[in-house]
Amino acid sequence: MNATASDAAEHAARVSREAASEFRKRSAETGGFLAEELRAFMADVEELVRKVADISDAEVARVRVKVANALTDMRRVAGDTTESLRERARVAVDATDEYVRERPWTSIGIAAALGLLIGVGVSAASRGRG
């Protein structure tokens, strides 16, 4: 019985490490996609500001300054947000990994309970359709 418990704990730890690794990979991919979309958007807005730079209308000039200031602020916030999200994700993954290593049986129980709840929900949903 003890070998089975040890095997289950090792399996839970391995699955946790794999899930953490996958989470890190997906987070990096998603963050990269969002960062690229934001860069493209800001480049489009900068191009628009350059195209209207020759217009001497006072209202256009005022809006152009506002947009330029907003772009500067957006760059700063985007940099802060990206770094903050990465740090929070890393902390969450590390904490989860540590929890699973220190409490493998509790982790197995939580995973089993979540699996049961998901299974009941899926079963109820499929019965409701049929």
FILO-271800 format. One line per 8 residues: number of its first residue (from 0); for each residue x, y, z of C-alpha. Coordinates in steps of 0.02 Angstrom, whole numbers, m for minus. Each point is the difference from the previous one (the first is absolute). Example, Ala and Ser with C-alpha at 12.3 -4.5 7.8 and 13.67 -1.06 7.14 Angstrom:
0 = 615,m225,390; 69,172,m33
//
This chain:
0 = 0,0,0; 143,118,41; 77,m24,m174; m167,46,m78; m11,159,104; 178,45,m47; m37,m32,m184; m157,108,9
8 = 97,141,84; 138,m10,m131; m130,0,m138; m87,152,74; 166,93,14; 46,m45,m181; m170,53,m65; 14,162,98
16 = 171,38,m75; m64,m38,m175; m153,110,26; 109,141,67; 115,m15,m149; m147,2,m121; m75,150,91; 164,95,m15
24 = 10,m42,m186; m180,52,m36; 19,159,103; 153,49,m99; m89,m35,m165; m154,99,50; 105,143,68; 101,5,m160
32 = m157,5,m107; m79,140,103; 161,100,1; 14,m16,m189; m181,55,m24; 29,150,113; 159,48,m93; m93,m11,m167
40 = m141,108,67; 120,131,67; 95,1,m165; m163,32,m93; m44,144,116; 175,73,m17; m15,m9,m189; m167,90,8
48 = 77,136,109; 142,22,m126; m124,13,m145; m95,141,84; 158,89,59; m6,122,m147; m177,56,35; 9,169,84
56 = m175,3,73; 8,40,187; m126,m135,46; 97,m133,m96; 162,57,84; m81,m12,172; m65,m176,m35; 169,m51,m72
64 = 87,52,162; m129,m95,103; 24,m157,m104; 190,12,10; m11,17,190; m121,m146,10; 120,m108,m103; 143,42,118
72 = m108,m45,150; m59,m160,m85; 179,m57,m32; 45,27,182; m155,m89,66; 18,m144,m124; 178,m30,56; m49,5,183
80 = m151,m113,m27; 94,m131,m101; 136,m14,130; m127,m3,142; m100,m139,m83; 155,m104,m30; 54,20,180; m172,m44,69
88 = m13,m153,m113; 172,m59,53; m43,21,185; m165,m94,m23; 84,m144,m91; 139,m11,129; m124,4,144; m106,m136,m80
96 = 151,m110,m31; 59,24,179; m173,m40,69; m13,m160,m101; 174,m56,55; m37,35,184; m178,m70,m1; m14,m133,m135
104 = m151,m87,77; m95,161,23; 39,44,m180; m61,m170,m59; m161,24,100; m28,174,m73; 32,m64,m176; m120,m145,27
112 = m135,115,69; 19,120,m146; m6,m146,m122; m159,m62,83; m81,172,m7; 46,22,m183; m62,m175,m40; m166,33,87
120 = m18,166,m91; 39,m76,m171; m117,m144,34; m141,116,52; 29,111,m152; m2,m149,m119; m162,m66,78; m78,171,m19
128 = 36,0,m188; m66,m174,m32
//
